[in-house]
Amino acid sequence: MKNDRSCNPNLMKSSLSFLSGICALVMTATVTQAQVVYSYQGGNGTWSAPANWSPATSTAGPTTTDTADIDYTGTGTQIVTYDSAASGTLATLNLTQSSGTGTDELLLAKALTVTSAITLGSSTGLAELALGTTTTGFNLTDSSGITIDSGGELATGSGETITGPLTINAGGTLDVLGASNPALTISGDFTLEGTVINTTFGTYNSTSSALELSGAINILAPTNSVVFKNVALTGSGTTSTTAQINTLYVRAYNGSTQTFSSTFSGTQIVGNIYWSQQTRGSGTDVFKLGSNLSSNGTVDATGNIGTLAGTGSMNFGLDTAGYTLDFSTSVSSFDPSNSSNATNWNLEDSTNTTGKIIAKNFILSTTTGNVSVSNTLTLQAVGGSGNLNNDLGGTGTISAASTFLYTGTSAASAAATLISNRTIGQLQVQNGFLNLNQASLTTGGSVSVNTNGGLILDGTAGTTAGSLVMATGNLTFTLASGGTLDLKLGNNGTSNINDEIFANGGTGSNGTFNLNGGVINLLTGSLGTFDYGSYQLFGNFLTSGNTVTGETIELNGAALDGYTASISQSGLLTFEAVPEPPAWALLPGGMALLALLRYRRRLASIDSV
């Protein structure tokens, strides 16, 4: 039989193993040869110059699979320029100042992508990575992350993007030199716990920002006292800060949620808060609190970033998440509407606990969209001698579990006002006077006038009877001790009319009223001639179980003269004249007076004898 080795299975297996071994040796040798470490030797010079490296490189300098070591040991400044002839890619970058007090700087004049993590730092001098000049900048990409340690500095030029995680530790420095929009974009998690210099750059407008953050986690905790002029948050993520921010720009993208928290120890952490959406009709973009936050600026939807794409409305959400957003030091109203673009808002407390927005006054009505108030969110108005008008009208829904709370200092003669063409939630007047300056206001929740609070039902400019309607049953109107309720009453020539508080939507009987002291001040003159008849102050309440104890009833701010007044369990106010004493009741006093006169005359006659 002929020996055919080509068909011998054992021989074929042995040959394949041998060839595989040879291939592996060749590949190992190739990789080993490609992973060259190049040390920079050229002083001030360009990256692509072969003679500046040891060993000498190709005309592009260290490239995709190479390691570049740049170490300066002098006392001056060494600048290595990553020039346009470089490849744009690198495996590993080591930039150090191992000895000496000088500065070792790598200046990017071209975009660079690095595979391995970059760490900058020096114990004696400064290791600096500069992303261009003050007028021109270039992007840096390192998905493995960039870390700036003590003795390290990241200097940005103008309009750069860092793609990948960036960490600036204590002793590290971020130096933002440019003034473009944005001056620096960080597309990756960002932790700033070092020093920041040159942050008051650029001029704010509707599309500008100095620092734009789009990572999932952003921590702004610089070791020095610094005020960021403009910070933009894009996409979904969590941002915390210990520093002040003049303008916080929420640049929303297609249904994102940005959670923001602050541990700033001052009284004001953020100036203006502006919202913008890249594409209309692309979902609701939510700004969510991760802590209490104060602002002395304005809240507004400024429109868009660049050209507004898509059709339909911009949709924004503000979620207090159980925290307080405080605009009380702002000179502006809380008015999130946008007059140029259709804008829909949802204000909420997703935790259904104690979330609150505080402002001098609230303007929720808009002709270009709607503003809804959800869950148990409280809108607290604190306006005193200015910013007194509150308008909760418009379209959208207001949760019956939400609360409008007035805690201002306005007097009855210059009361803050509240109007709404839709049903609001609960109504509380805790301090100062609040005037319901419309024919009828409807609440979906209970109403309370607390100590030092005053509620005025002014109707329409005081010339018609006003009404307060609690929309459903099982709700309560409460006037606490120290509170004041101003109600107009009079006679229109046909019948007695008056301001009235209704329960159960004005039909049937349900709900209770509790008059636990306090003052009911009856105002006359604007609704016709006043007579001491009967007036239905509380209508459609249950006719039993109400509390009517200790209230004081006044007429035009003064005590009643010649009459007493009372309110029944059915809410009916009635007057009763104080009777004049009858003639016979005067006889005992007259007889006693005559007896006293006779006694004095007798004493006088005895003395004269």
C-alpha positions, 0 to 999 in steps of 0.5 A: 500500500502506498504511503500517502502522508497527505492523508495521515491524520496524525501528521496533519495534526502535527503540522497544524500545531507547528504552524500555529506555534510559528504564527504565535511567535511572529504575532508576539514579536510583532506586538512586542515590537509595536509597543515601544516606549518613547522618551521625549528629549527635545526641550521646547519643540513639536511632537512629530519631530523624530529627533525629539524622541529616544529612540527616534520615531517616524514622522508622526511621533509616538502613535496608536500603539506607543507610549510617550514619556515626557519628563522635565527636570528643569526650573523653567518651562518646557512646552511640547506641541502636539502638532498637526503632523501627529497621528491623533492617537496614542496608547499611553501618555506619561507627563511628569515633572519628576524633579526640578521646580519648572513646568512640563507642558503638553500643548494640544494643537490637534485633537488627541485620543489616548487609550490608557488612563492619563494621570498628571502630577508632580511633587516638585514642579507642575505637569500641565496638559493644555488643550489649546490656546485662549482662542483655539482649542482641541478635543481630548478623548480618553475613555479610561479616564484622566486624573489630575493630582497634586502638581498637575494642571488641566488648562483649556483653550476655547470650546474643547470637549473632554470625552471620558471621566475627568477627576481633579483631586486635591492639589490639582488645578483646572484652568479655563482660559477661553471664552467661547460657548461652551468654554469646556464640555466634559462628556463623562463623569466629572469630579472636581475636588482641586483648585479652579482658576479663571472661572469668571469668563464669557458673557451669558446669553440664551445659548452660552455656558462656561462649563457644560457637563453631560456625565452621569455623575458630576461633583463640583467641590473645589478647595478654593472659594470660587463662583462659576459664572455659567454651568450647563447640565445636559442629558441625564445625570446627578450633579452636586456642588459646594460652590456658587453658580451664577447661572445654571443652564438645564440643557435637556435632551430628549427625555432626560432627568438631571438631579441637582444637589448642593451643600453650599454654606452660603445663603444663595447657591444659584442665580438664574435657572434656565431650561432649554430643550434640543428637540421639541416634542421629544419627551419631558426633561426633568430638573430634580432636586437632590437637596434644598436649593436657593436662588436669587435669580429667575426661572425661565424656559429660554427656548433652545440651544442653537436651532430648535428642531422638531415640532410641538411643545417643549416639555419640562419638569421641576421635581422638588423630590421632598426638598425646597427650591427657594426664590424668595430673595429674587426680585422676579416672579416665579414665571416659567412660561415662554412667550415665543415657544409652546412650553409645557411644565409639570411642577411636582414633589415626586416623594409626596412629602414636603416638597416646596417652591418659595417665591415672592409670587407665582404666575402660572398662566401662559398663552403658549402652553400649560403649567401643571402642579402635581402631588403634594407640592407646596407653592409658598408666596412670600410677597410683601409690599411688592410682587403681590399678584398671584395667578394660578390660572391657565391650562393643565391640572393642579392636584387637590393634594397640592397647597398654595401657602401665603406667608407674606407681610401685606396689610389688609389695605394692600393685600396680596392677591390670588386669582385662578380660572381653574381649581387649585389645591389646598389654600392656607393663609399663614401670615399677612392678608390675601385677597381672592380678587375674583368673583369665585375661586374654587379649591380642591382641598381644605382652606385654613386661615391661621394665626396672623393670617387674613383672608379677603373675599373681594369679588370683582374690584369690591363691587360684587359679592365674592365666593370661595368654593371648596369643590368636593365634600369632606373638606374643612374651612378653618379660622384659627384664633388670631386669624381674620376673615373679611366678608362684604355684605349689604342689601341690593334693594331686593335681598341681602347679599354677601361674600360666601364660602361654599362647601361640596361644590355649592350643592348638597351638604358636606364638609365642616367649618371650624371657627376657633376664635379669630375675627370675622370682619364685616365690611359694608358700603360696596354691596348696597345699604346694610341692614341688621338682617341675616346673611348666609356666610357658610353654605352647603356645609353640614348643619351639625358638627361645626365648631363655632367658639370664641370668634369675634364679629366686627363691623368695618373693623370696629366692635358692634354698637347696639347689636350682638351677632352670632353664627349658627351651625348652618352658617347663618349670621344673624343680628340681635339688637341690645334692648333699651332698659324698660321704664319700670327698671329705672324706678328703684334707682330714682327712689334711692336718689330721692332718699339720698337727697332728703338725708343730705337736707336733714343733715344740713338743717341740724348743722344750722341749729 
